[in-house]
Amino acid sequence: MEKIISCCGINCASCDARIATINGDNELKKKTAENWRVTYNAPHITDEMINCTGCREEGTKFAHCSKCEIRNCADGKGYKTCDECSEIESCKTLSFVLTNVPGTLENLKSLI
């Protein structure tokens, strides 16, 4: 399976938002928005917001990306991803993703 690892360790290649965007799948966009509203307690997420080609890929980004603390931290330190940081396992900024998205720490460590 293809891997496109984001700053925080999410595999964008398996992310429903990216898959829906790349394939122009409006039904998957709708399902993803519904899921994310519940999963992330984010009632403001709409189907139209589900557009992303991947955190570190060229193209459109999910609305949250521009204000993502994790992405901004990595960019500010000159890192492509959090795997380059010595505080990866103790980082409070990254902890939500590491706790709530299975496989993210393993994805980041696979880049080392």
C-alpha positions in Angstrom: 0.0 0.0 0.0 1.2 3.5 -0.9 2.2 5.7 2.0 2.1 9.5 1.9 3.0 10.5 5.5 1.8 13.9 6.8 3.6 16.1 9.3 1.8 14.4 12.1 2.1 10.8 10.9 -1.3 10.3 9.3 -1.0 8.3 6.1 -2.7 10.6 3.6 -2.8 7.8 1.0 -5.4 6.0 3.1 -7.3 9.2 4.2 -10.9 9.4 3.0 -10.6 13.1 2.4 -7.7 12.6 0.0 -9.2 9.6 -1.7 -12.5 11.5 -2.2 -10.7 14.5 -3.5 -8.4 12.6 -5.9 -11.4 10.5 -7.2 -14.0 13.3 -7.2 -16.2 11.1 -5.0 -18.9 13.4 -3.6 -20.6 10.6 -1.7 -17.3 9.8 0.1 -16.9 13.5 0.9 -20.3 13.5 2.5 -19.6 10.3 4.5 -16.2 11.7 5.6 -17.7 15.0 6.7 -20.4 13.1 8.7 -17.7 10.9 10.3 -15.4 13.8 11.2 -18.2 15.9 12.7 -18.8 13.1 15.2 -15.2 11.8 15.6 -13.6 15.2 16.1 -16.6 16.9 17.7 -16.5 19.4 14.9 -20.1 20.2 13.8 -18.9 22.9 11.5 -17.3 20.5 9.0 -19.3 20.4 5.7 -19.1 18.2 2.7 -17.6 21.1 0.7 -14.7 21.3 3.2 -13.5 17.8 2.4 -10.9 18.7 -0.2 -7.3 17.7 0.3 -4.5 16.2 -1.7 -2.3 15.6 1.4 -0.6 17.7 4.0 2.8 17.7 2.2 1.6 17.2 -1.3 0.9 19.9 -4.0 -2.7 21.0 -4.4 -5.7 21.8 -2.2 -5.6 21.3 1.5 -8.3 20.7 4.1 -9.3 24.0 5.7 -7.7 23.1 9.0 -4.2 22.6 7.5 -3.4 26.4 7.3 -3.9 26.7 11.1 -2.8 23.2 12.1 -0.5 23.6 15.1 1.4 20.4 14.3 2.1 21.4 10.7 3.0 25.0 11.6 5.4 23.7 14.3 7.1 21.3 12.0 7.4 24.1 9.3 8.6 26.6 11.9 11.4 24.2 12.9 12.3 23.5 9.2 11.0 19.8 9.5 9.1 17.9 6.8 7.5 15.8 9.5 7.5 15.3 13.2 9.9 12.4 12.9 12.7 14.9 12.8 11.9 16.2 16.2 13.6 14.8 19.4 10.4 15.5 21.4 8.1 13.4 19.2 6.8 11.0 21.9 6.4 13.7 24.6 5.0 16.5 22.4 1.8 17.9 23.7 0.9 19.4 20.3 1.2 16.0 18.6 -0.3 13.9 21.5 -4.0 14.2 20.3 -3.1 12.6 16.9 -0.8 10.0 18.4 -3.6 9.0 20.9 -6.6 9.1 18.5 -5.2 8.0 15.1 -3.8 4.5 15.2 -0.5 4.0 13.4 0.7 7.6 13.3 3.7 7.1 15.6 4.7 4.0 13.7 4.3 5.9 10.4 6.6 8.7 11.7 9.2 6.2 13.1 9.3 4.4 9.7 10.6 7.7 8.2 13.7 7.8 10.5 
